[in-house]
Amino acid sequence: MKYIITSLLLLVQLHSASIDENYFDNEKAHKYIESKREKLNKVNSEDIEVINKITFQNLLLTKLSKLLNSPTDAKLPNIDNIEEESVDEKMFIFYFNKLSEYYIDLENLKIKKDKSLEIINNIKERLSNLAAENRGEIEISQMEYAYYKYKFEDIKSLIKQYKKFNEKAIEKLSLIVNKTPFNKEEIDAKIVKLSEVVEKNRKRATTLKLYTERSLINLLRDVKKSELGMIDDIKLSDDVLNSPKAATYKANLKNLKNATNELVISINKKLNYIILAQFYNFEQDDMEAYKELDAVIKRDSAELDEQSLRQLREKEKILDWFISKYLGYIGAIFYDTSLWVDKFLDSTSEITSKTLYISNDKSVTLVDIFWMIVIIIVGFFVGNL
């Protein structure tokens, strides 16, 4: 029975498509791509479907050739010329914010890498299900596989470039911090002033939201009450929006969006100075002041948009790095136990789910290795019963 099953599996493999290894031969890949392109250009057809497939294949070959000829350069700035000296508050905030943007870029690349790997596996599965006689679809899938495989390696190269840059940049910022005296009185005064601006913008946004909801209710007076919801949940048809009665609602909605944007901008400015104050607090080992401002960050961040919130999370990672550097990991735990327990759990989860290596176009994590060992041990004991 075992031999019959093995024979059937071998038969299926022989009659199904596989990856075209010629795309991955360093010495032959360029010539192979050009031969494919020449073959496509010789096809003479007026069939729209055939023309579209040839156009798509040529596009894939062009992108593939570009990746082979010139892998993507991250084009990160040269920070060697930045002086490691004292800077004013605005310049420090500028450096800090720029670094957080590069952290976001790195996270985006990691997301792209995971998506690329998912696409690669989908294409590979599609190839395995294609019959050998279906040459047209096989060639397209093989090209797609080659392109995304090279794209995956390109993204991995970019991730390395960003990691190296971010490590260098945060060390550079650390040297600047050491030489920058933070004026607590000036920072506190700025936070108070910006808090007043935030509160003013918050009240204006709240008022405009009420106006907008009232104008929306007036606009939809004839609609059943059960169909009405909060302003964020209602989607209006073009007919309703283009009616003369919608003018007041649209004007209020525009003012609300502007007010919300102004609120987010003012919160971001305030949080910049709060983070600046946090540098002073952990340098002075003022745990209570640090916790107070950390609570303010959590409260105000609830009103940020998605992009600002992402950047804030990266800023917090950078701040955590500095706390660990100044106080050591053990000191950081005693500094704020609950905060660092949460960080530890998050880090543990990230480490266990992190890809250790790629095997057969599938990511292998610590969790996968753990379960593999468990299965081997259980199988050993079961086999000896």
N, C-alpha and C positions, 0 to 999 in steps of 0.2 A: 504493500500500500504506500509506504514511504517513497519508494522509487517512482511510483505512478504520479504522486503529487509533485515530486521534484521535476519529473519530465514535463508535466503540464506547465509548471511555472517557467521552465526553461523555454518551452514552446511559445508561451505568451511573450516573454522577453524578446525572443527572436523576431516576432511579428509585430512588435511595438517600437515606437520611435525612441531615440536616445539623444543625448547631448552631442552636438557637433564639436569634437575636441580640436578641430583645425583652427577654431577661433582663439584657442588658448595656447597655441604653439608660438612661442615668442619669435622664432625665426621665420615662420610661414604666415602668420596671422595677417600682415599687411597685404601680401600678395593674394592670399585667399579672399580677403574682402574685395579687392579690386577685381578678381576673377568673377566673383558673385555679381558685382556691379555691371561688368561687361556683359555677362549672361542676361541680366535683366534688361539692359539697354537694347539687346538684340530682339527682344520680344516685340512683335508688331501686332497690335490688337486694337480694335475700336470698342471693345466691350468695356463699359464703364467700371464694372466690378474688377476686371483684370487690371485696368489702368490704375484704379485706386490701390489695389494690392501692391503693384509695382512701385507706385509713388511712396507708399508706406515703407516698403522694404528698402528703397533707396535712402529714405530719411533715417531709418535705423542704421544702415551701413555708414552713413555720413557721421552720425552721432558716435557710433562705435569707433570709427577711424579717428575721430577727434580725441576721444578718450585715450586711444592707444598712442597717438602722437604727442599729446600734451595733457598730462594729468592736471587736474584743477589746482591752482595755487590759491591759498586762502587770502593772499594779499593783505596780510596783517601789518599794521604800522610798525616802524622801527622805534622802539622805546629806549634804545641805548642812549640817545641824545637828551633824554629828560633828566634834568639835574635832580640829584637826591638831596634836596634842600627844603627849607621851610617854605610853605606856600600859604596863601590866604584861604579863608573859608570857601569862597566861591570856586577857586581853582581846585581845592581838595574835593569838593562835591562833584565838580566836573570829572575829575579823574575817577572817583568812586562810581559815578553813574556810567561812565564809559566802560569800566571794567565789568559792571553788572550786565551791560549789553552784550559783551563778548561771552559772558557766562550763558546768556540766553541763546546766543548763536550756537554754542556748543550743545546745549540741550536740544535745540531744533535739529541739529545734525544727528544726534542720537536717535531721535524719533524717525528721521528720514532713513537711517540705517535699518531700523527694525521694520519699517514699511517695505524697504527694498528687499529685505530677506524674505518677507512674506510673499511679495510678488514673485521672487525667484522660485520659491517652493510651489506656488500655484502654477507657474509655467512648467516646472519640472513634472508636476502631476498631470498637467494637460498633455505633455509630450508622451508620457507613459501610457496614456489612454488613446493615443492616435494610432490607427492601423498603418502599417508600413507603406501601403499603396496610396495613402493620403499625402503625397509629396508636397503639395502646395502649402498646406497648413503646417506640415512638419518644418519646412524651411523657414517660415515666418516665426514659428515658436522657437526654433533654434537661434534665430537672429535676436529675438526678444530676450531669450535666456542669456546669450552672450553679452548683450548691451547692459542688462540689469546686473549681471555678475561683475562686469567691469565698473559699473556705476557704484555698486556696493563697495568694491575695493577702493574706489576714488573717495567715497564718503569716509571710509575708515582712515584714509590718508589725511583728509581734512580734519577729522577728529583729533588725530595725533598732533597736527599743527596747532590747533586751538588749545589743546591741553598744555602743550609746551609753552605757548604764548601766555596763557592765563597764569600758569605757575610763575613765569618770569615777571609778569605784570604785578601780581599780588605781592611778590617779594620786593619789587621796586616801590610799590605803594607803602609797604611796611617800613622801608628806609625813610620815606618822606614823612610818615607818621611820627617816627622817632625824633624828627627834627622840627616838627610843627607844634608850637604851643597852642593849645585850645583855650580860648578865652571864654570861660564858663558864663560870665555875666552877659557878654554880648550874645552868645548862643541862646541863653535863656530868654533874653529880651526879644530876640528874633522869633523864637517859638511862640511867645505870648502874642506878638503882633500878628504872626501868621495864623494863630488859632482864632483870632478875632475875624480875620478875612475868611477863614474856613466856615465859621459860624454864620457869618453874613451870607455867604454863598449857599450854605445849607438851607437857611430860611427862605432864600429867594427860590431855590430849586423846589422846595416843599410847597411853597405858595403856587408856583407855576404848575406843579403837578396837579394840584386841586383845581385850578382854572381849566387845565386841559381836560381833566376828567369830567368837569361840569359841561364843557362845550361838546365833549364826546357824547354825553348822555342826551343833550339837546339835539344833537345831530341824529341820534338813533332812537328818538322818542317813539317811533312807530315800531321799533323792533321789540320782540318779546323780551320780557325781563330775564327770562332764563338764558337768553343768548348774550346777555351783557355780563362782562367780567371786569377785571381791573384793566387799566390802560395798557399794560404790557402784554395782555393776553388777547386783545382784539385785533383781528385783521380785517381791514375794510376793503370792499371791492373798489375797483377803479371808478365805477359809476357813482358810488357814494362820495368818494374823494374829489371827483371832478364837479360835483354839484355846487351851486352858489352857496348853499347853506354850510358847506365845509370850510369856508374861508376863515372863520373865527377859530375853528378847531386846528386848522393847519398852521395858523399864525401862532397860536398858543403852543403847539407841539414843537415848532421851530425854536421858540423862545426857551422852552423846557430843555431841549437838546443843548442849546448854547449854555444855559445855566448849569446843566449837569457837567458839561465839559469844563467850565470854569471852576466848579466845585472839585473835580478830579485834579485839575492843575494845581489848585491851592493846597489840596491835601498832599500831593506829591512834594510840593515845596516845603511844607511843614515837616513831612517825614524825613526829608533830606537833612534838616537841621536837628531833628530828633536823633537820627543815626549819628550825626556829628557829636551830639551830646553824649551818646552812648560810648563813644570812644573815650571821652573824658571820664565817664563814670567807671568803666572797667579799669582804666589806667589808675584811677584813684581808689579802686576797689570799693566803690560805693554801691553795694548790692541793692539797697532799698531804692535809690534813685533809678537804677537800671530797671528794676522790676516795674516801677511806676510808669516809666516811659515805654516799656515793653507792652504794658496794658493799653496805653494810648495808641500804639502802633496797631495792635489787634483791633481796637475799636474803630479807628479811622479807616483801616484797610477794607472794612466791610463795604465801603462806598466807592471803592476803586473799580475801574473797568478791568477787563481781563488782562489786557496788555500791561497796565500799571501794576496789577497784582502779581503777575509773573516776574516783573522786574524787581518788585519788593522782595519776593521770595529769594531771588538770587542775591540781592543786597544783604539779606539776613544770613545767607550762606557765607558771604565774604566776612561779615561781622563775626560770625561763629569762628571762622578761621583765625581772626585776630585775637579773639578771646582765648582760644586754645594756645596760640603762640605766646601770649603774655602770661597766662595763668597755668598753662599746661593742661592736659586733658583731665587729670584728677582734680586740679584746682577749679576747672570749669564746672565739674560736676558739683562740687561743694558750693560754687558760686550761685548756681540756680539748679537745684537737683531735678525738679520736675521738668524744667526746660530741656536739660541734657539727657534725661531718661527718654523723653520723647525723641530727641535727636538720635540717641543710640538705637532705639527700636527702628526708626526710619532707616538709619544707616545699615543695620543688620538685614532689614528687608531688601534694601537696595543691593547689598553684597550677595545675598543668597540668590537673588533673581538676575544678577549680572551675568552676561554671557562670558564664559571662560574661554571657549573656543568654538569654532564652527565645524561640525562634522556632517558630511553629506548634505550641505546647505541647510543644516538645522542648528540652532544655537543650543549649546550645552551649558547648563547652570549647575551650581552646587546642589540645588534641590534634585536635579536629574541624577547626579552622581550618587546622592544619598539613597534615592529610591532604587537605583540600580544595585547598590551594595545590599540593601534590604532584600531585594528579590533574589540575589545570588545566595545570601545566607539562608533565607526561607527555603529556597530550592534545594540547597545542600542538606538541610535537616529533613525535608520531606523525602528526598531521595534515599536517605539512610533509615527511614522508618521500616 
